[in-house]
Amino acid sequence: MKIVLTLLLAVTVSAPSAWAQWQCYYATWDEPTNGTGHNTPSVGVITDNVFVALVCTPGVRNFLIPYVSADSMLGRLDFYGYGSTQTNNVYQLWSDGAFDQVQMKDAFQIDATPDGNIFVANNDNNHNILVFTLVGDTVTVVSPFLRQETGPNGIFGIAVSDMGYVFVGPDTTNGVTTDVKVYAPIGQWTSNHNDPPVTTIDLPDGIYKGIAVTGDASTLFISDYGNRRIMKYTGSPTTGYTLDAGFNFQLSPTDTIVGSVKRPSVLGLAYLSPNNILFAAVDAWIQASGQQGDTYPYGRMYLVNPFTGTLVGSDSSVNTIDVAAWNFALTGGYNLRTGGTVPGNASGYTSTYDVDFDDLGNLYSQSHYGWTVEKWGYMGTLPIITTGVEQVSDAIPQSFTLYQNYPNPFNPSTTIEFSLVEKATVTLTVHNVLGQEVETLLNGEKGAGTYRVQFDAKNLPGGTYFYTLRANGFTEMRKMMFIK
């Protein structure tokens, strides 16, 4: 049973329509039949409304709960631990059905793949990557009984690329040079369970949490929790990875929790491939009982440009999902359910530690202390982040200028050029006739000169679009026509 804390806060929050572009479709209702029942730090999504929730209370319990055809009231299939007569000292067992057995212990993050596999970053003595599979209504272990020992150091973050490479990272690293380990796809794992990684990455000593990787395994993002930032590495599993010093996502000193000594930082990460957007779950990591109450007014997800580290565009209704504000607007508090008893689309107890996606682009998160999983969607068209900004001249022009695209009309791509009289932080965005941002072509710093960038609209409907350049107080917009 949860302890409801009384929060005396002077807060003015507008109606839920203020977050109309991001909406929580549902939150699995905790009591009595559809919640996880205990602390829930992570969720792994298999497909639309099919996911696995991870339950972990250190030293008390650690297990997986599958959901199929989920909504706020239905979907939970396995009552392992929750709802049974035994709620403490429940630890899911990985087993080959014989003598090879590993007990789940202090696993805080999972990743799931469309084939139904669930990868667990486990903290047994050998810190195994445990592989379970959703079969029917049960999370189980199937032949060839896959697990991988990672060594003596604690692990936390885990991610699987579309190519099948498995990335696992540390919780805390000190004096270790093989911090992130990259393993071959599970079809290549041997029955010895101790295959060497195909490559490793040496991280600076510190505290780390989540990991995200692009589908082609060319880019890796790591949440540097201790320094409140995201680090980016590029390369490949065969050639190794190097730090991308040009990427910079850093929480500011003003990004704090009012009235709390706890500081939020980056926890879970996920990469939305079709749009090239990195999603970061940002909150305060709290495990000590009774300390979480003052962090409930905080908890959000940021949409990050994976090439620069800046937020996607300048519209906070797009680039920020303020989960705590959503909960307050619907319930009137930071630690309440919808109306106190009615199930719906607010978890309460905001504690946003992880984020994942289904194959349709829907977003799933969780409430660690609300014991629920949430499904979110964007009411509009998310931008597509692209690279390919080319400098065509370093001569200093006479003025900031945004030129007419060419060709115009176009199908499906066109070229946009612009000139900068000085070094500037530049955004170049494309909007539809409804004013919705459909693509961010550039969001970063550029020196004086003239640049060109390609805009590819093949995934957009035909029609009129507007592109806008902003740089050091200069703003100019032009119109273009996409004819399919």
C-alpha positions, 0 to 999 in steps of 0.5 A: 500500500502506498503512503500518500504524502501531503504536498503544500505547493502553490502551483498554477497549472492550466487545463490538459489542453496545454499539452494537447500535442502530447497525450497519455493514452492510458496508464495501467491502473494499479488497483486491483487488477492491472498494475505492476504492484511494485516499483517499476523502473523499466518497460520493454515494448514488443509491439503495439500494446504488447510490452513487459514491465520490470519490477524491482525493489532491491533486496525484496523482489525482481521479476517481469510482468507481460501485458498483451492488448493492454489498456488502462484496465486490461492486459496484465497476463502473469500474476507472478508475485503481485496478487499472490500470497507472497509479495516479498522475496520474489525473484524471477528465475532464469533456468534451462530447466535443469541445473543452469539457473540464475536468479534475477537480482537488482535488474533496473533496465530491460530492452525488448525486441519485436520477436518477443525477446526480453533482455535483462541487465542482471546483477548476479555475481557474473552480471549476466545478460538474461534473455527471456521470451514472451510465449503466450501469456508467460515470460519464460526461457526457451531453447537454446537458453541464452544468457551472457556473463559480462564480468565482475562489474555492475551493469545498468543500461541495456539496448539492442540494435536492429542488427541484433548487437547487444549493448550493456553499460555500467551503473558506476565505473571507477578504474575500469577500461571496458565499461560498455560491452558490445556483444554479437547478435544472440544467434552467435552466442555459444552455450558457454555463456561467457563469449568475449564482447566484439568491442568495448568502450572506456567511459570516464569514471562516473555514474551511468544509467540508460543506453540507446543505440541507432538501428544500424548500431552506428551511434550509441547514446549513454546517460551520464547521470553523475554529470547530468548529460548525454554522451554520444559515441559513433563507430561500429561493432567491428571498428569500435566507437569514439566520442562525438565531442560535437554533441552536447546535451547538458541539463542546466543548473536551473533544471531542478526540482523546486523544494528538493535537494534532489537533482534530476538527471538523465535516466532512460534513453530511446531512439525513434529511428524514422524521425531521428529523435533521441528521447531522454527520460529525466528524473531523480533516481531514488531508491531509499524509502520515504525520500521520493515525495518531494520529487513527484512535481518533476518528471519529464521526457525531452526530445533531443536532436541526435546530431547536435544535442539540442532540443528538437525545435523551439516549441516546448509543447513538442520537445518536452513531455512534462509528465508531472504537469500532465498528472497534476492537470488531470488529478489536482495533485502530484501523488493522486490517481485520476479522481482518486479512484477512476482509472484513466490516463494519469499514473500519479506519483511521477517517477519517469525512469525509462522510455521505449517505442512500439512499431507504430511510434507510440511512446511507453514510459512508466511510473516507478512509484505509481506502479504503472506503465503509460502509453503516450502519443503525439497529436500531430506530425513529429519532425524528422531530423536530418543532416547534410548541411553543406557550407558552399562559401565562407565569404562573409555576406552583407546580411542574414538571408534565406533564399527561395528553395529550388526547384519549386515546386518539387518532388520529392526533394529540394535545396534550401540555401541561407547566409549568415553574417556572423557566427550564430545559433541557427534553426531551420525548420519546416511547417505545414499549413496548420503550423505544425513543425514537420522537420528540423533541418538544422538546429545548431551553431554555424559560422559566417558564410553561405550554406545549403541543405536538402529537404526530402519530403517523400514521407509527407503528403503533397501540398504547401509548406513553409520553411523558417530560418532563425539566427541571432534575432533574425527570422525569415520565412518562405513558402514552397510547394511539394507536388506528388 
